[in-house]
Amino acid sequence: MREVGDRLQGVLGADVRHPRGRNPYAHVAGCVKEKFGCSYGELPDERVGEVRRYLIELEAEEKSRAAGGGGD
């Protein structure tokens, strides 16, 4: 998760709720919690592959959205 947050630094679009910029680490953690219904630390080890695939997809989607690709 940290590596995806690192790579999303400066990529997330502006948001009026975050006047000093968005926190990519919090964004990734929130997306994982929304997708899997629990925090990253609460996920069982058996789901690591599924989580990794999701993080790759999430990163690609956010970068596509930032480049004007929409991603929705």
N, C-alpha and C positions, 0 to 999 in steps of 0.2 A: 504494500500500500504506500509506503514511504516513497518508493521509486516513482510510482505513478504520480504522486503529489509533486515530487521534484520536477517531473517532466511537464506537469500542468501549470507550473509557476509562470504567471504572466499570460496564460492562455485563456482562462475563464473570462467571460464577458463581464462588463460593468453591471453593477446592480445598485439601485438607490439605497438598499438596505445595508450596503457595505461601502460607505463613502471612502474608506482608506484602502479599498481593494479586497478582493475575495481570497479566502484561505483555501488553497487547493487540497490541503490535507484534511480539513474539516469537510470539504465537499465530497472527497472520495469516501471518507468514513460514513457520511450521511447517506450516500448512494448505496453503499454496501448494506447499511442497516435497513434502508427502504427495500432493497431487492431481496434480502435474505431474512428479514424480520427479526434480526438480532445483531448485536455489534460483532465486529471482526473477532474479538477475543472470545466471544461466546460460541463461535462456529466450531463444530466438531472437525477434527483433523481430516476426516474422510472426505470433507468437501473442499479441500485445498485446490484441487484441479479445477473444480467448478468456479471457485472464487478467482483463481488466476485468469481463467478464460473471460470472466465478467470484467475484470480490471483491464484487460487488453481491449475489450470492446468499449468500455467506458472511456478509456483514453482516446481511442480512435474517434469516437462520437464527439467528444469535447473538442478535439483538434479540428474535426470536420466542421463543427458548428462555428468555431472561431474563424475558420477560413471562408465562411460564408456558405458552407454546404448544408446548413440546416440541421441535420442529424436527428430530426424528429421522425 
